[in-house]
Amino acid sequence: MPERVLIVDDDQSMCKMIEAFLRTRGFESSWHTSAEAAFSALQTEEFDVVVTDLNMPGMSGVDLCERVVANRPDVPVVVITAFGSLETAVAALRAGAYDFVTKPIEMDMLAFATERAAKHHSLQQEVKKLSEIVEKSTRCEGLIGESAPMRQLFERIRRIADSEISVLICGESGTGKELVARALHTQSRRRGCPFVAVNCAAIPEFLLESELFGHKRGAFTDAKAERKGLFLQANGGTLFLDEISAFPLSLQPKLLRALEERRVRPVGADQEVPFDVRAISATNRDLEAAVEEQRFREDQFFRINVVQIELPPLRSRGTDILLLGQHFLKHFAVRSGKQVTGIPHAVADKM
């Protein structure tokens, strides 16, 4: 369906000339010789772009631009200014105009400005539609997306969430591995129990054993009190082992035994303590390559990789980029106490 342009100029012959030219560029146009009539038409009809002269009797082009921005902010306005009249061009841009061209009109320049404005309008409509999807969608526990890879991901999460099998989540940094782990937890029967996350790469090796398995009082220097490890803190729920590829090779046998036997021996303890935890692991590295290079135990790999979920990179998710942009725009606007109505056209045009 061709984009519709509303042409406004008190010179009827100019309106007809612009209409005829834009038709050759694939636009469908209608025109009015007064800003008042044009604004009334904008209230009852749908247009993608408004092209208006600035100097008209009655309501000026600047006034029309201000009204369009206030009442139909999704419709970009291209204004036509007198040659060399920088002051009126600046006034139009301050009133919210999307772009301007100067007289005498170079039709190719007008067509270029109109095409850019129409593209901007299309992007704004897409953002609006995606925003409505975000509001109405039964999103998968904080995961946002309507692309085919994300719909497949949501379906897989629903299928395996309520099982007890170990899951390995693979994907590039920033693809949402922890969000997937939380979705698996909140859609499982364990949702009422703790979700405990640990970044295996962020804890020094000499502390990681105590952090995961706990320790008895006096087990080592500064162990002044008994401490439950994360396995026991997550009892009944889910333990998320992020960056599992960084797990020290020396501790992997103890981790493997804990996952197999569902029991842990705190540092300095004489007896093992049972626990009930579902383990979910994540990595942005190639674990199979790490196994071949003997940086990761093969039996440990098979224990955590009963089911593997591969997260799609952002570059393969199409219009999800707009969805995510709109989501974060709202998030940071609320956090900053700012009112933001949409993505600026300079940004949207590049997306």
C-alpha positions as CSV (number, residue, x, y, z in Angstrom):
1,M,0.0,0.0,0.0
2,P,1.5,3.4,-1.0
3,E,2.4,6.0,1.6
4,R,-0.1,8.9,1.9
5,V,1.1,12.5,1.8
6,L,-0.9,15.5,2.9
7,I,0.2,18.6,0.9
8,V,-0.6,22.0,2.3
9,D,0.0,25.2,0.3
10,D,-2.1,28.3,-0.4
11,D,-1.0,28.1,-4.0
12,Q,-3.3,25.5,-5.7
13,S,-1.0,25.1,-8.7
14,M,1.9,24.3,-6.4
15,C,-0.2,21.7,-4.6
16,K,-1.1,20.0,-7.9
17,M,2.6,20.1,-9.1
18,I,3.8,18.5,-5.9
19,E,1.0,15.9,-6.0
20,A,1.9,15.0,-9.6
21,F,5.6,14.6,-8.9
22,L,5.2,12.6,-5.7
23,R,2.8,10.3,-7.6
24,T,5.8,9.4,-9.9
25,R,7.7,8.4,-6.8
26,G,5.0,6.0,-5.6
27,F,3.2,8.3,-3.1
28,E,-0.5,8.8,-2.9
29,S,-1.3,12.4,-2.1
30,S,-4.2,14.8,-1.3
31,W,-3.9,18.5,-0.8
32,H,-5.5,21.6,0.9
33,T,-4.9,25.3,0.4
34,S,-5.3,26.1,4.1
35,A,-3.7,24.8,7.2
36,E,-7.1,24.7,9.0
37,A,-8.6,22.4,6.4
38,A,-5.5,20.2,6.4
39,F,-5.5,19.8,10.1
40,S,-9.2,18.8,10.0
41,A,-8.4,16.2,7.4
42,L,-5.6,14.9,9.6
43,Q,-8.1,14.2,12.3
44,T,-10.3,11.9,10.2
45,E,-7.8,10.4,7.7
46,E,-4.6,8.5,7.9
47,F,-1.4,10.1,6.5
48,D,2.2,9.1,6.6
49,V,3.7,12.5,6.0
50,V,2.6,16.2,5.9
51,V,4.4,18.5,3.5
52,T,3.5,22.1,4.2
53,D,4.5,25.6,3.1
54,L,5.3,27.9,6.0
55,N,4.0,31.3,4.8
56,M,0.2,31.0,4.5
57,P,-2.7,33.3,5.4
58,G,-4.5,32.3,8.6
59,M,-2.8,29.5,10.4
60,S,0.9,29.4,9.4
61,G,2.9,26.4,8.6
62,V,4.7,26.7,12.0
63,D,1.4,26.7,13.8
64,L,0.2,23.7,11.8
65,C,3.5,21.9,12.6
66,E,3.0,22.6,16.4
67,R,-0.6,21.2,16.2
68,V,0.5,18.1,14.3
69,V,3.2,17.4,16.8
70,A,0.8,17.9,19.7
71,N,-2.1,15.8,18.3
72,R,-0.4,13.4,15.8
73,P,3.2,13.1,16.9
74,D,3.6,9.9,14.9
75,V,3.2,11.9,11.6
76,P,6.4,13.7,10.5
77,V,6.1,17.1,8.9
78,V,8.3,18.4,6.1
79,V,8.2,22.2,5.7
80,I,8.9,24.3,2.7
81,T,10.7,27.6,3.5
82,A,11.6,30.7,1.6
83,F,15.1,30.7,0.1
84,G,17.7,31.8,2.5
85,S,15.2,32.1,5.4
86,L,17.3,30.3,8.0
87,E,15.3,31.9,10.8
88,T,12.0,30.3,9.7
89,A,13.6,27.0,9.1
90,V,14.9,27.0,12.7
91,A,11.5,28.0,13.9
92,A,9.9,25.1,12.1
93,L,12.4,22.6,13.5
94,R,11.8,24.0,17.0
95,A,8.1,23.5,16.4
96,G,8.9,19.8,15.8
97,A,9.3,19.6,12.0
98,Y,11.1,16.5,10.8
99,D,12.9,18.2,7.9
100,F,12.7,21.2,5.6
101,V,13.4,22.1,2.0
102,T,13.9,25.6,0.5
103,K,12.3,27.5,-2.3
104,P,12.6,27.4,-5.3
105,I,11.8,23.7,-4.7
106,E,14.1,21.1,-6.1
107,M,11.7,18.3,-6.6
108,D,14.3,15.6,-6.1
109,M,15.2,17.1,-2.7
110,L,11.6,17.2,-1.7
111,A,11.1,13.6,-2.8
112,F,14.2,12.6,-0.7
113,A,12.9,14.4,2.4
114,T,9.5,12.9,1.9
115,E,10.8,9.4,1.5
116,R,13.0,9.8,4.7
117,A,10.0,11.1,6.6
118,A,7.8,8.2,5.3
119,K,10.5,5.7,6.4
120,H,10.6,7.4,9.8
121,H,6.8,7.1,10.1
122,S,6.9,3.4,9.2
123,L,9.6,2.8,11.9
124,Q,7.5,4.8,14.4
125,Q,4.5,2.6,13.6
126,E,6.6,-0.5,14.0
127,V,7.8,0.7,17.4
128,K,4.3,1.4,18.4
129,K,3.1,-2.0,17.3
130,L,6.0,-3.7,19.1
131,S,5.3,-1.6,22.3
132,E,1.7,-2.9,22.2
133,I,3.1,-6.5,21.9
134,V,5.4,-5.9,24.9
135,E,2.4,-4.7,26.9
136,K,0.0,-7.5,25.9
137,S,2.5,-10.3,25.4
138,T,2.7,-13.1,27.9
139,R,6.5,-12.7,27.9
140,C,8.6,-15.5,29.2
141,E,9.7,-14.2,32.6
142,G,11.5,-11.1,31.5
143,L,12.6,-12.4,28.1
144,I,11.5,-10.1,25.3
145,G,11.1,-11.2,21.7
146,E,8.7,-12.0,18.9
147,S,11.2,-13.3,16.4
148,A,11.1,-16.9,15.3
149,P,14.2,-17.9,17.2
150,M,12.7,-16.4,20.4
151,R,9.4,-18.1,20.0
152,Q,11.2,-21.4,19.6
153,L,13.2,-20.6,22.8
154,F,10.0,-19.8,24.7
155,E,8.4,-23.1,23.6
156,R,11.5,-25.1,24.6
157,I,11.6,-23.4,28.1
158,R,7.9,-24.3,28.6
159,R,8.6,-28.0,27.6
160,I,11.5,-28.6,30.0
161,A,10.8,-26.1,32.8
162,D,9.0,-28.6,35.0
163,S,11.4,-31.5,34.6
164,E,14.4,-32.2,36.9
165,I,17.0,-32.6,34.2
166,S,20.2,-30.6,34.2
167,V,20.3,-27.8,31.6
168,L,23.3,-26.2,29.9
169,I,22.5,-22.7,28.5
170,C,25.0,-21.6,25.8
171,G,25.2,-18.3,24.1
172,E,27.2,-15.1,23.5
173,S,27.6,-12.6,26.4
174,G,24.5,-10.5,26.8
175,T,22.0,-12.9,25.2
176,G,20.1,-13.4,28.5
177,K,21.4,-16.7,29.8
178,E,20.5,-15.9,33.4
179,L,17.0,-14.7,32.3
180,V,16.5,-18.1,30.7
181,A,17.6,-19.9,33.9
182,R,15.2,-17.8,35.9
183,A,12.4,-18.5,33.5
184,L,13.1,-22.3,33.9
185,H,12.9,-21.8,37.6
186,T,9.8,-19.7,37.8
187,Q,7.9,-22.0,35.4
188,S,8.8,-25.1,37.4
189,R,7.4,-26.6,40.6
190,R,10.4,-25.2,42.4
191,R,9.2,-21.6,41.9
192,G,8.4,-21.1,45.6
193,C,11.9,-22.0,46.6
194,P,15.2,-20.1,46.2
195,F,16.9,-19.3,42.9
196,V,20.6,-18.9,43.7
197,A,23.0,-17.7,41.1
198,V,26.8,-17.8,41.3
199,N,29.3,-16.6,38.7
200,C,32.1,-19.2,38.8
201,A,34.5,-16.8,37.1
202,A,34.1,-14.1,39.7
203,I,35.1,-16.1,42.8
204,P,38.8,-17.0,43.5
205,E,39.4,-20.7,43.5
206,F,40.4,-20.8,47.2
207,L,37.0,-19.3,48.1
208,L,34.8,-21.1,45.6
209,E,34.8,-24.5,47.4
210,S,33.6,-22.8,50.6
211,E,31.1,-20.6,48.7
212,L,29.5,-23.6,47.1
213,F,29.7,-26.4,49.7
214,G,30.0,-24.4,52.9
215,H,32.4,-24.8,55.8
216,K,32.5,-25.7,59.4
217,R,33.7,-23.3,62.1
218,G,37.5,-23.4,62.3
219,A,37.9,-25.2,59.0
220,F,40.4,-22.6,57.9
221,T,41.7,-19.2,59.0
222,D,38.9,-16.7,59.6
223,A,36.3,-19.4,59.5
224,K,34.8,-18.1,62.8
225,A,31.3,-19.4,62.2
226,E,29.7,-22.3,60.3
227,R,28.4,-21.3,56.9
228,K,25.9,-22.9,54.6
229,G,27.2,-23.2,51.0
230,L,25.1,-22.2,48.0
231,F,23.9,-25.8,47.4
232,L,22.2,-25.8,50.8
233,Q,21.0,-22.2,50.4
234,A,19.3,-23.2,47.2
235,N,17.7,-26.3,48.8
236,G,14.4,-27.1,47.2
237,G,15.1,-24.6,44.4
238,T,17.5,-23.9,41.6
239,L,21.3,-23.3,41.6
240,F,22.5,-21.4,38.6
241,L,26.2,-22.0,37.8
242,D,27.1,-19.1,35.4
243,E,30.4,-19.1,33.5
244,I,30.8,-22.9,34.3
245,S,33.7,-23.0,31.8
246,A,35.7,-21.1,34.4
247,F,35.1,-23.7,37.1
248,P,38.5,-24.9,38.5
249,L,39.6,-28.3,37.2
250,S,40.7,-29.3,40.7
251,L,37.2,-28.8,42.1
252,Q,35.3,-30.4,39.3
253,P,35.4,-33.9,40.9
254,K,33.8,-32.6,44.1
255,L,31.2,-30.7,42.0
256,L,30.5,-33.8,39.9
257,R,30.0,-36.0,43.1
258,A,27.6,-33.4,44.5
259,L,25.5,-33.3,41.4
260,E,25.5,-37.1,41.1
261,E,24.9,-37.9,44.8
262,R,22.8,-34.9,45.8
263,R,25.0,-34.5,48.9
264,V,27.8,-32.1,49.8
265,R,30.6,-32.2,52.4
266,P,31.3,-28.7,53.8
267,V,34.9,-27.8,54.2
268,G,36.2,-29.2,57.5
269,A,33.1,-31.4,58.0
270,D,33.1,-35.2,58.7
271,Q,29.7,-36.0,57.2
272,E,27.9,-35.2,54.0
273,V,24.7,-33.2,54.0
274,P,21.8,-34.0,51.6
275,F,20.2,-31.4,49.4
276,D,17.5,-31.1,46.8
277,V,18.6,-28.7,44.0
278,R,18.1,-28.5,40.3
279,A,21.4,-27.4,38.6
280,I,21.4,-25.1,35.6
281,S,24.7,-24.1,34.1
282,A,25.6,-21.5,31.5
283,T,28.6,-20.7,29.3
284,N,29.7,-18.4,26.5
285,R,32.6,-20.6,25.7
286,D,32.9,-23.9,23.7
287,L,32.9,-26.5,26.4
288,E,33.4,-29.4,24.0
289,A,36.7,-27.7,22.9
290,A,37.6,-27.3,26.6
291,V,37.0,-31.0,27.1
292,E,39.3,-31.9,24.2
293,E,41.9,-29.6,25.6
294,Q,41.5,-31.2,29.0
295,R,40.5,-27.9,30.6
296,F,37.1,-29.4,31.5
297,R,36.3,-32.9,32.6
298,E,34.3,-34.9,30.1
299,D,32.2,-36.7,32.8
300,Q,31.4,-33.2,34.3
301,F,30.4,-32.0,30.8
302,F,27.9,-34.9,30.3
303,R,26.5,-34.4,33.8
304,I,25.6,-30.7,33.2
305,N,24.7,-31.1,29.5
306,V,21.7,-33.4,29.7
307,V,19.7,-30.7,27.7
308,Q,21.3,-27.9,26.0
309,I,19.7,-24.5,25.1
310,E,21.5,-22.4,22.5
311,L,20.5,-18.7,22.7
312,P,20.2,-16.8,19.5
313,P,22.6,-13.8,19.1
314,L,20.9,-10.4,18.9
315,R,22.0,-10.0,15.2
316,S,19.7,-12.9,14.2
317,R,16.6,-11.6,16.0
318,G,15.3,-9.0,13.5
319,T,12.7,-6.5,14.8
320,D,13.4,-7.8,18.4
321,I,16.0,-5.0,18.4
322,L,13.2,-2.4,18.3
323,L,11.3,-4.2,21.0
324,L,14.4,-4.3,23.2
325,G,15.1,-0.6,22.5
326,Q,11.6,0.4,23.5
327,H,11.8,-1.7,26.6
328,F,15.1,-0.2,27.8
329,L,14.0,3.3,26.8
330,K,11.0,2.9,29.2
331,H,13.0,1.2,31.9
332,F,15.7,4.0,32.0
333,A,13.1,6.8,31.6
334,V,11.3,5.5,34.7
335,R,14.5,5.0,36.6
336,S,15.7,8.5,35.7
337,G,12.3,10.1,36.4
338,K,12.1,11.3,32.8
339,Q,9.1,11.3,30.5
340,V,10.1,9.9,27.1
341,T,7.5,9.5,24.3
342,G,9.5,7.5,21.9
343,I,12.8,6.7,20.2
344,P,14.2,9.9,18.5
345,H,13.9,9.7,14.7
346,A,17.7,10.1,14.2
347,V,18.1,6.9,16.2
348,A,15.1,5.1,14.8
349,D,16.2,5.7,11.2
350,K,19.5,3.9,11.9
351,M,17.9,0.9,13.4
